[in-house]
Amino acid sequence: MNREQAMLEHQILHYEIILYWSAEDNAYIAEVPELAGCMADGASYAEALHNAEIIIREWLETAQELGRTIPEAKGRRLMYA
């Protein structure tokens, strides 16, 4: 794992993930508000969280490949401070 990959792996754990049940989708939804359009779902809470971690990783890798700015993970408390 190179330095950039290690940094991305570290960042994944710092993004806020909002998890909730959606009766409409009949699934748990995991949203990552700091990463535009980044969300996942799952049949269970744990599955939605696991899928969110995968999607965060893919979102960050794609942004990096495209040369886009990667938002700093601030978390909810710091976003509204």
N, C-alpha and C positions, 0 to 999 in steps of 0.2 A: 504494500500500500504506500503510495507516494504521499508527500506532504499535503497536497491539495485534497486528496481523498480522505486523509485523516482529519483534516479540518472540517470537511463536509459531514463526516460521521459524527464528529463532536457537535456540530450545529444541529443535527437532526434531533437530538435529545433536548434542545433548548427552545424549540418552537412550541407555542401553545396549541393544544389540540382540544377542541370542544366536541364532546361525544353526547349524542342524544338518540332517543328512539324516534323513528318516523313511522307512524301507523300507515301513512300514505304509501311509503316504500316497503313497508313490512321488513324493516332492517334498521340496524344501528347506523348512524351517520357520524363520521368524523370529519370535522372541518378544521383547516389550518388558516386562521384569518390573516396571518402575516404574509402568506404566500398566495397571491391572487389565483383563484380557481382551484386551489389545492384541497381536495376532499376525497374521501373513500367511504366505503360502506362494508357491512359484514352482518352475518346472521347472529353473531353474538357481540357483546361489548369488546371482548378480547380480540376477536377477529377483526372488528372495525379498527381497533387501535393498531394491531399488527399491520393491516393494510395501509393505514395512514403513515406508518413509519416507512413503508416501501414507497409510497407515493411522494412523501417528502424527499426521500433520497433521489427519486427520479426527477422531481421538479428541480432540485438543486443541480443535479448533473446536467440537465437540459439547459438551464439558465447559464451554467458555466460554459458549456459547449458553444452556446450562442453569443457569449461575451456580454450577457446581461448582468446588471447589478443584482447581487443577492442581498435581500434585506437582512439586517441584523436581527437576530432573535431577541426580542425585548420582553415578551411575555405580557400578559394582560395588565398586571399591576403597573408596569412601566409605560405601557401604551397610553394610559389615561392620566399619568402623573403630570 
